[in-house]
């Protein structure tokens, strides 16, 4: 099977490999087939209450946190936005109980990632959201396609930009309308990004949608290099509701072992050998299996599309995942299987084949390299 390496550093199987997936996963692919267009028009947002969930309430830690930053491998990426999570606090955060206190960004009001009040008000009105982001001038904005008329009335599309991306897009003639939109996307311009590394800034809308959209019941994350091409409510129905799942994410196209992925990350210069070694040594110490599987499928995933129901348990998972990419490397493929493995209560996860992801989005590739904050 041929592989294609994208600018983002992830290896994905090309289209000619999808036949292999179809031969081994016909039942799953049939299961995620979208409803006919006429049925999509009458699809309502499903209200679900899971009384069996071991986590009932999350408490997000906040404070002034004037203590010295916690250092990992001689450096730190903790700041006023993240709070200084100690290793003991990290360990405690994986302990499932009815009420869990956890670091989950937005630790201090002076920590950055500031959003205008009118944008916050809009975001608080969203029950279902499709979101993306481009910081540092990054990628162009690709208009979603394939949605039903019902979805356009029930689903928010939100793109997070910073001032650099705003200036870059305006220079190319893409200006925000007086209503705050470009096409279907509501543009939210974020001020005072908390990290120098734009990859980490991008993890905030990617992993903390439950913090940004506190009233949302469901969210779909789409990387900026992709064009979302399916009906959002239909995707929720296919990947979550009909499979009785609370989280859906694509299997990794090339590997199944975290440890093999770590070698690939170093080989492609996506992180330094030193920082990867610190992370992987910790995971080995904690006895993370070489080839972690979930219901016979890969736990090593590719997170360019994340479909999620906002429950206390899934929200906790995303907080823990975010904390790992802050503590160690920003390559979220390395930390996903570990958090999945540690958080024992999260069972209803749909890890779908690569072909399903290819059916959800058109991969456009990265247009330009994001400029770091200086």
C-alpha positions as CSV (number, residue, x, y, z in Angstrom):
1,X,0.0,0.0,0.0
2,X,1.3,3.4,-0.9
3,X,1.4,6.2,1.7
4,X,1.3,9.9,1.3
5,X,3.0,12.2,3.8
6,X,1.1,15.5,4.3
7,X,2.7,18.8,5.4
8,X,1.2,18.3,8.8
9,X,3.4,15.3,9.3
10,X,0.7,12.6,9.6
11,X,0.9,9.6,7.3
12,X,-2.5,8.7,5.8
13,X,-3.3,5.8,3.5
14,X,-4.1,7.0,0.0
15,X,-7.5,6.3,-1.6
16,X,-6.3,3.0,-3.3
17,X,-5.8,1.5,0.2
18,X,-9.4,2.0,1.2
19,X,-10.4,-1.2,-0.4
20,X,-8.5,-3.1,2.3
21,X,-10.5,-1.3,5.0
22,X,-13.7,-2.0,3.2
23,X,-12.9,-5.7,3.0
24,X,-12.3,-5.9,6.8
25,X,-14.8,-3.3,8.0
26,X,-17.8,-3.6,5.7
27,X,-20.2,-3.7,8.6
28,X,-18.8,-0.6,10.2
29,X,-18.8,1.4,6.9
30,X,-22.4,0.4,6.3
31,X,-23.2,1.5,9.9
32,X,-21.9,5.0,9.5
33,X,-23.7,5.6,6.2
34,X,-25.7,8.9,6.4
35,X,-29.4,9.0,6.3
36,X,-31.1,9.9,3.0
37,X,-31.4,13.7,2.3
38,X,-35.2,13.8,3.1
39,X,-34.6,12.2,6.5
40,X,-31.7,14.5,7.3
41,X,-34.1,17.4,6.9
42,X,-36.2,16.1,9.8
43,X,-33.3,15.0,12.1
44,X,-33.4,16.6,15.5
45,X,-30.6,17.1,18.0
46,X,-30.7,14.0,20.2
47,X,-31.1,14.6,23.9
48,X,-29.3,11.9,25.9
49,X,-28.7,11.4,29.6
50,X,-26.3,8.7,30.6
51,X,-27.0,7.8,34.3
52,X,-24.3,5.1,34.1
53,X,-21.4,7.6,33.6
54,X,-18.9,7.4,36.5
55,X,-18.3,11.2,36.3
56,X,-21.2,13.5,37.0
57,X,-19.5,16.9,37.5
58,X,-16.3,18.6,36.5
59,X,-14.7,21.4,38.5
60,X,-12.2,23.4,36.5
61,X,-9.3,24.7,38.5
62,X,-8.6,28.4,38.5
63,X,-6.4,30.7,40.5
64,X,-3.6,33.2,40.5
65,X,-0.9,30.5,40.7
66,X,2.1,32.7,41.4
67,X,4.3,29.6,42.1
68,X,7.4,28.8,40.0
69,X,6.5,27.0,36.8
70,X,6.7,23.2,36.8
71,X,9.6,22.1,34.5
72,X,9.7,19.1,32.3
73,X,13.1,18.2,30.7
74,X,14.4,21.5,31.8
75,X,11.7,23.6,30.1
76,X,8.1,24.5,30.7
77,X,5.1,25.4,28.7
78,X,2.8,25.9,31.7
79,X,1.6,29.5,32.1
80,X,-1.3,31.5,33.4
81,X,-3.6,30.0,30.9
82,X,-2.8,26.4,31.9
83,X,-1.9,26.8,35.5
84,X,1.1,24.9,36.9
85,X,-0.1,21.4,37.1
86,X,2.2,19.3,39.3
87,X,2.9,15.7,38.5
88,X,0.9,14.7,41.6
89,X,-2.1,16.7,40.3
90,X,-1.6,15.0,36.9
91,X,-1.8,11.6,38.5
92,X,-4.9,12.5,40.6
93,X,-6.7,13.9,37.5
94,X,-6.9,10.3,36.1
95,X,-8.8,9.1,39.2
96,X,-12.4,8.8,38.2
97,X,-15.1,9.8,40.7
98,X,-18.5,11.5,40.6
99,X,-16.9,14.9,41.0
100,X,-13.4,15.6,39.4
101,X,-11.3,18.7,39.8
102,X,-9.0,19.2,36.9
103,X,-6.8,21.8,35.1
104,X,-8.4,22.5,31.8
105,X,-7.0,25.8,30.5
106,X,-8.5,29.3,31.3
107,X,-6.8,29.0,34.7
108,X,-6.3,32.7,35.2
109,X,-8.3,35.7,33.8
110,X,-5.0,37.2,32.7
111,X,-3.9,33.9,30.9
112,X,-4.9,35.0,27.4
113,X,-7.1,33.7,24.7
114,X,-9.4,36.7,24.9
115,X,-12.6,36.7,22.9
116,X,-15.0,39.6,22.5
117,X,-18.2,39.6,24.5
118,X,-20.4,39.6,21.5
119,X,-18.6,36.5,20.2
120,X,-18.9,34.8,23.6
121,X,-22.6,35.5,23.6
122,X,-22.9,33.9,20.2
123,X,-20.8,30.9,21.2
124,X,-23.0,30.4,24.3
125,X,-26.0,30.1,22.0
126,X,-24.7,27.1,20.1
127,X,-26.1,23.6,20.8
128,X,-24.1,21.9,18.0
129,X,-20.9,23.4,16.6
130,X,-18.5,22.7,13.8
131,X,-15.2,24.5,14.5
132,X,-11.8,25.0,13.1
133,X,-8.9,27.4,13.6
134,X,-6.0,29.1,11.8
135,X,-3.4,31.0,13.8
136,X,-0.3,32.7,12.7
137,X,-1.5,33.3,9.1
138,X,-1.9,29.5,8.6
139,X,-4.4,28.0,6.2
140,X,-7.2,29.4,4.1
141,X,-10.8,29.0,5.2
142,X,-12.7,26.3,3.3
143,X,-16.4,26.6,3.2
144,X,-18.4,23.6,4.4
145,X,-20.5,21.7,1.8
146,X,-23.1,18.9,1.9
147,X,-25.2,20.2,4.8
148,X,-29.0,20.0,4.9
149,X,-31.2,23.0,5.2
150,X,-32.1,21.9,8.7
151,X,-28.4,21.8,9.8
152,X,-27.8,25.4,8.5
153,X,-30.5,26.5,11.0
154,X,-29.4,24.3,13.9
155,X,-25.6,24.1,13.7
156,X,-22.9,26.9,14.4
157,X,-19.8,27.0,12.2
158,X,-17.0,28.8,14.0
159,X,-13.5,29.6,12.8
160,X,-11.0,30.9,15.3
161,X,-8.4,33.4,13.9
162,X,-5.8,35.6,15.4
163,X,-4.7,39.1,14.1
164,X,-2.0,37.6,11.9
165,X,-4.5,35.3,10.1
166,X,-7.0,38.2,9.9
167,X,-4.4,40.4,8.2
168,X,-3.3,37.6,5.9
169,X,-6.8,36.8,4.8
170,X,-7.8,40.5,4.3
171,X,-4.7,41.0,2.1
172,X,-6.0,38.2,-0.1
173,X,-9.5,39.7,-0.3
174,X,-11.2,37.6,2.3
175,X,-12.9,40.1,4.6
176,X,-15.3,39.5,7.4
177,X,-18.8,40.8,6.7
178,X,-20.5,43.2,9.0
179,X,-22.4,40.3,10.5
180,X,-19.2,38.6,11.5
181,X,-19.3,35.9,8.9
182,X,-17.3,34.8,5.9
183,X,-19.7,32.5,4.1
184,X,-21.1,29.9,6.6
185,X,-18.3,30.5,9.1
186,X,-18.6,32.9,12.0
187,X,-15.1,34.3,12.5
188,X,-13.9,34.7,16.1
189,X,-10.7,36.7,16.3
190,X,-8.8,35.7,19.4
191,X,-6.5,38.2,21.2
192,X,-3.5,37.5,23.4
193,X,-2.7,33.9,22.5
194,X,-1.1,32.2,25.5
195,X,1.7,30.1,23.7
196,X,4.6,31.0,21.5
197,X,4.1,27.7,19.8
198,X,1.2,28.1,17.4
199,X,0.6,24.3,17.5
200,X,-0.3,24.6,21.2
201,X,-2.5,27.6,20.6
202,X,-4.4,25.5,18.0
203,X,-5.0,22.8,20.7
204,X,-7.2,25.1,22.6
205,X,-10.2,25.2,20.2
206,X,-9.4,21.6,19.1
207,X,-9.5,20.1,22.6
208,X,-11.4,22.6,24.7
209,X,-14.5,23.1,22.7
210,X,-16.5,22.3,25.8
211,X,-14.9,25.3,27.5
212,X,-15.5,27.6,24.6
213,X,-19.0,26.5,23.9
214,X,-20.4,25.8,27.4
215,X,-24.0,25.2,26.3
216,X,-23.2,23.0,23.4
217,X,-24.3,19.4,23.4
218,X,-22.2,18.2,20.5
219,X,-19.1,19.4,18.6
220,X,-17.2,18.5,15.5
221,X,-13.6,19.6,15.1
222,X,-12.1,19.9,11.6
223,X,-8.5,20.7,11.0
224,X,-7.8,23.9,9.0
225,X,-6.3,21.9,6.1
226,X,-9.6,20.1,5.5
227,X,-13.0,21.0,4.0
228,X,-16.0,19.5,5.9
229,X,-18.2,17.9,3.3
230,X,-21.0,16.2,5.1
231,X,-24.2,17.1,7.0
232,X,-23.2,17.7,10.7
233,X,-26.4,16.3,12.2
234,X,-26.1,13.3,9.9
235,X,-22.5,12.7,11.0
236,X,-23.6,12.9,14.7
237,X,-26.4,10.4,13.9
238,X,-24.0,8.0,12.0
239,X,-21.0,8.1,14.2
240,X,-22.4,8.7,17.7
241,X,-26.2,8.1,18.0
242,X,-26.5,4.9,16.0
243,X,-23.3,3.5,17.5
244,X,-24.2,4.5,21.1
245,X,-20.9,6.4,21.3
246,X,-19.9,9.7,22.9
247,X,-16.6,10.2,21.0
248,X,-15.7,9.3,17.4
249,X,-12.2,9.7,15.9
250,X,-10.3,8.1,13.0
251,X,-7.8,5.3,13.4
252,X,-4.3,6.1,12.4
253,X,-3.6,5.2,8.8
254,X,0.0,4.0,9.1
255,X,0.7,2.7,12.6
256,X,-0.9,1.2,15.7
257,X,1.9,1.5,18.3
258,X,2.6,4.7,20.2
259,X,6.2,3.7,20.4
260,X,6.5,3.4,16.6
261,X,4.7,6.7,16.2
262,X,7.2,8.3,18.5
263,X,10.1,7.1,16.3
264,X,8.3,8.5,13.2
265,X,7.8,11.9,15.0
266,X,11.5,12.2,15.7
267,X,12.4,11.0,12.2
268,X,10.2,13.7,10.6
269,X,11.6,16.4,13.0
270,X,8.1,17.1,14.3
271,X,9.5,17.2,17.9
272,X,12.9,17.0,19.4
273,X,14.3,13.6,20.4
274,X,14.7,14.8,23.9
275,X,11.1,15.9,24.5
276,X,9.8,12.7,22.8
277,X,12.1,10.6,25.0
278,X,10.7,12.2,28.2
279,X,7.2,11.5,27.2
280,X,7.7,7.9,26.0
281,X,9.9,7.0,29.0
282,X,7.0,8.1,31.2
283,X,4.5,6.0,29.2
284,X,6.8,3.0,29.4
285,X,7.2,3.5,33.1
286,X,3.4,3.5,33.4
287,X,3.3,0.3,31.4
288,X,1.3,1.6,28.4
289,X,1.1,-1.5,26.1
290,X,3.1,-1.6,22.9
291,X,0.0,-2.1,20.7
292,X,-3.0,-0.7,22.5
293,X,-6.3,-1.8,20.9
294,X,-9.9,-1.0,21.7
295,X,-12.6,-3.5,20.6
296,X,-10.1,-4.9,18.1
297,X,-9.4,-1.5,16.5
298,X,-6.4,0.8,16.9
299,X,-6.2,3.2,19.8
300,X,-3.6,5.1,17.9
301,X,-5.6,7.8,16.2
302,X,-5.4,10.7,13.8
303,X,-7.3,13.7,15.2
304,X,-8.0,15.9,12.2
305,X,-11.7,15.2,12.7
306,X,-13.1,14.8,16.2
307,X,-16.8,14.1,16.8
308,X,-17.9,14.5,20.4
309,X,-20.9,14.6,22.7
310,X,-20.2,17.0,25.6
311,X,-20.6,14.9,28.7
312,X,-18.7,15.2,32.0
313,X,-16.6,12.2,31.0
314,X,-15.7,13.2,27.5
315,X,-15.0,16.7,28.7
316,X,-12.7,15.3,31.3
317,X,-11.0,13.2,28.6
318,X,-10.3,16.3,26.5
319,X,-9.0,18.2,29.5
320,X,-6.5,15.4,30.3
321,X,-5.5,15.2,26.6
322,X,-4.9,18.9,26.5
323,X,-2.8,18.8,29.7
324,X,-0.6,16.0,28.2
325,X,0.2,18.0,25.0
326,X,1.1,21.0,27.2
327,X,3.3,18.9,29.5
328,X,5.0,16.9,26.8
329,X,5.0,17.2,23.0
330,X,2.3,18.9,20.9
331,X,1.9,15.7,18.8
332,X,-1.5,14.7,20.0
333,X,-1.2,11.2,18.4
334,X,1.3,10.3,21.1
335,X,-0.9,11.3,24.1
336,X,-4.3,10.1,22.8
337,X,-3.8,6.4,23.4
338,X,-2.2,7.0,26.8
339,X,-5.1,9.2,28.1
340,X,-7.6,6.7,26.6
341,X,-5.8,3.9,28.4
342,X,-5.6,5.7,31.7
343,X,-9.2,7.0,31.8
344,X,-10.8,3.6,32.5
345,X,-14.4,4.9,32.6
346,X,-14.5,6.0,28.9
347,X,-15.9,3.1,27.0
348,X,-18.2,4.4,24.3
349,X,-15.6,5.4,21.7
350,X,-16.0,4.9,18.0
351,X,-12.6,4.6,16.3
352,X,-13.6,4.6,12.7
353,X,-11.6,3.6,9.6
354,X,-9.4,6.0,7.6
355,X,-11.9,5.7,4.7
356,X,-14.7,7.1,6.8
357,X,-12.5,10.2,7.6
358,X,-11.8,10.6,3.9
359,X,-15.6,10.6,3.3
360,X,-16.1,13.3,5.9
361,X,-13.6,15.9,4.6
362,X,-11.7,16.9,1.5
363,X,-8.0,17.2,2.5
364,X,-6.7,20.4,1.0
365,X,-3.2,20.4,2.5
366,X,-1.5,23.2,4.3
367,X,-1.2,26.5,2.3
368,X,1.4,28.3,4.3
369,X,3.4,27.8,7.5
370,X,2.0,29.5,10.6
371,X,4.2,32.3,12.0
372,X,5.2,31.8,15.6
373,X,4.6,34.4,18.3
374,X,7.7,36.4,19.2
